[in-house]
Protein backbone atom coordinates (compact mmCIF):
# COMPACT_ATOMS: atom_id res chain seq x y z
CA UNK A 1 0.00 0.00 0.00
CA UNK A 2 1.38 3.40 -0.99
CA UNK A 3 1.46 6.27 1.48
CA UNK A 4 2.44 9.91 1.08
CA UNK A 5 4.70 11.53 3.67
CA UNK A 6 5.65 15.21 3.91
CA UNK A 7 9.00 16.62 5.07
CA UNK A 8 10.49 13.42 6.50
CA UNK A 9 12.76 12.21 3.69
CA UNK A 10 16.20 11.49 5.15
CA UNK A 11 19.52 12.20 3.48
CA UNK A 12 20.15 8.47 3.16
CA UNK A 13 16.78 7.86 1.48
CA UNK A 14 17.39 10.82 -0.81
CA UNK A 15 20.76 9.41 -1.92
CA UNK A 16 19.27 5.95 -2.51
CA UNK A 17 16.48 7.37 -4.68
CA UNK A 18 18.89 9.69 -6.52
CA UNK A 19 21.23 6.78 -7.29
CA UNK A 20 18.35 4.78 -8.78
CA UNK A 21 18.01 7.22 -11.71
CA UNK A 22 21.10 9.45 -11.85
CA UNK A 23 24.87 9.17 -11.49
CA UNK A 24 27.00 11.27 -9.17
CA UNK A 25 24.98 11.21 -5.97
CA UNK A 26 25.76 13.97 -3.48
CA UNK A 27 27.66 13.29 -0.27
CA UNK A 28 25.70 12.59 2.91
CA UNK A 29 26.62 16.08 4.18
CA UNK A 30 25.31 17.72 1.00
CA UNK A 31 22.09 15.71 1.15
CA UNK A 32 21.55 16.55 4.83
CA UNK A 33 21.95 20.27 4.12
CA UNK A 34 19.65 20.03 1.08
CA UNK A 35 16.93 18.26 3.10
CA UNK A 36 17.23 20.81 5.92
CA UNK A 37 16.93 23.77 3.54
CA UNK A 38 14.19 22.45 1.26
CA UNK A 39 10.95 24.37 1.38
CA UNK A 40 8.88 21.19 1.06
CA UNK A 41 9.59 17.49 0.51
CA UNK A 42 7.16 14.79 -0.48
CA UNK A 43 7.94 11.08 -0.43
CA UNK A 44 5.86 8.10 -1.53
CA UNK A 45 6.46 4.91 0.41
CA UNK A 46 5.49 1.35 -0.47
CA UNK A 47 5.37 -0.10 3.03
CA UNK A 48 8.62 1.09 4.63
CA UNK A 49 10.43 1.54 1.31
CA UNK A 50 10.68 5.02 -0.26
CA UNK A 51 9.80 4.61 -3.95
CA UNK A 52 9.46 8.23 -5.08
CA UNK A 53 10.27 11.74 -3.97
CA UNK A 54 10.28 15.36 -5.00
CA UNK A 55 11.29 18.54 -3.27
CA UNK A 56 10.79 22.25 -3.62
CA UNK A 57 13.11 25.15 -2.90
CA UNK A 58 12.36 28.86 -2.99
CA UNK A 59 10.72 31.69 -1.09
CA UNK A 60 7.03 30.80 -1.73
CA UNK A 61 6.18 34.50 -1.90
CA UNK A 62 7.24 35.04 -5.49
CA UNK A 63 8.86 31.87 -6.70
CA UNK A 64 9.65 28.25 -6.08
CA UNK A 65 11.66 25.66 -7.93
CA UNK A 66 10.77 21.99 -8.20
CA UNK A 67 13.80 19.75 -7.79
CA UNK A 68 14.70 16.09 -7.83
CA UNK A 69 11.45 14.50 -8.98
CA UNK A 70 12.35 10.80 -8.77
CA UNK A 71 10.27 7.65 -9.14
CA UNK A 72 12.06 4.30 -8.86
CA UNK A 73 12.15 2.66 -12.30
CA UNK A 74 9.95 -0.27 -11.22
CA UNK A 75 7.25 2.16 -10.04
CA UNK A 76 7.21 4.45 -13.08
CA UNK A 77 4.09 4.61 -15.23
CA UNK A 78 1.77 4.00 -12.26
CA UNK A 79 0.67 7.59 -11.58
CA UNK A 80 3.15 8.21 -8.78
CA UNK A 81 4.80 11.13 -10.58
CA UNK A 82 1.36 12.72 -10.86
CA UNK A 83 0.88 12.30 -7.10
CA UNK A 84 4.21 14.04 -6.44
CA UNK A 85 3.35 16.97 -8.69
CA UNK A 86 -0.14 17.36 -7.23
CA UNK A 87 1.33 17.43 -3.73
CA UNK A 88 3.89 20.11 -4.71
CA UNK A 89 1.31 22.27 -6.49
CA UNK A 90 -1.11 21.82 -3.60
CA UNK A 91 1.55 22.97 -1.15
CA UNK A 92 2.05 26.22 -3.08
CA UNK A 93 -1.71 26.79 -3.34
CA UNK A 94 -2.20 26.35 0.40
CA UNK A 95 0.90 28.23 1.60
CA UNK A 96 1.23 31.13 -0.85
CA UNK A 97 -0.25 34.58 -0.28
CA UNK A 98 -4.00 34.30 -1.00
CA UNK A 99 -5.03 35.95 -4.26
CA UNK A 100 -1.49 36.08 -5.67
CA UNK A 101 0.41 33.88 -8.11
CA UNK A 102 3.70 32.15 -7.33
CA UNK A 103 6.05 31.33 -10.20
CA UNK A 104 6.92 27.62 -10.17
CA UNK A 105 9.84 26.51 -12.30
CA UNK A 106 11.65 23.28 -13.03
CA UNK A 107 14.21 21.84 -15.38
CA UNK A 108 13.22 18.79 -17.43
CA UNK A 109 14.85 16.54 -19.97
CA UNK A 110 13.12 16.76 -23.37
CA UNK A 111 11.46 13.34 -23.02
CA UNK A 112 9.90 14.41 -19.67
CA UNK A 113 8.52 17.76 -20.90
CA UNK A 114 5.14 16.33 -22.03
CA UNK A 115 4.60 15.00 -18.49
CA UNK A 116 5.09 18.44 -16.95
CA UNK A 117 3.01 20.11 -19.66
CA UNK A 118 0.01 18.16 -18.33
CA UNK A 119 0.22 20.35 -15.21
CA UNK A 120 0.44 23.59 -17.18
CA UNK A 121 4.22 24.01 -17.35
CA UNK A 122 5.52 25.44 -20.61
CA UNK A 123 9.00 26.11 -21.96
CA UNK A 124 10.23 29.63 -22.54
CA UNK A 125 13.15 31.18 -24.39
CA UNK A 126 15.40 31.33 -21.35
CA UNK A 127 18.39 29.04 -21.37
CA UNK A 128 19.41 27.26 -18.22
CA UNK A 129 22.81 28.35 -17.02
CA UNK A 130 24.80 26.54 -14.36
CA UNK A 131 28.03 26.98 -12.42
CA UNK A 132 29.39 24.50 -9.89
CA UNK A 133 31.12 26.43 -7.12
CA UNK A 134 33.65 24.47 -5.08
CA UNK A 135 33.05 25.02 -1.36
CA UNK A 136 36.15 25.52 0.79
C-alpha positions, 0 to 999 in steps of 0.5 A: 500500500502506498502512502504519502509523507511530507517533510520526512525524507532522510539524506540516506533515502534521498541518496538511494532514490537519486542513485536509482536514476542518476549518477553522481549522488551527493555526499551525505553532508550535502544531502543533509543540508539540502533536506534541511533547507528544502521548502517542502519534501514529499515522499511516496512509500510502499510499506517502509520503502521510499519509492518516489520523492520530490522537493521544492526550494524557494521563497514561496512569496514570489517563486519556487523551484521543483527539484529532484522529482524521482520515481524508482524505475519499477514504479514508473508509469503508475501515476506516482509522478502525478501524485508528487506533482499534485502534492507540490502544487497543492503545497504552493496553493495552500501556503502562498499569499491568497489571491497572488500567483507564485512562479513555479519553475523546473528543469526537465529533460526533453522526453519528460517535458510532455509529463510536466506540460500536463500540469500547465508548465511550458517552456520559454526562451530562457536558457538554463545556465549553471556553475558549480562552485567548489566550497572551501 
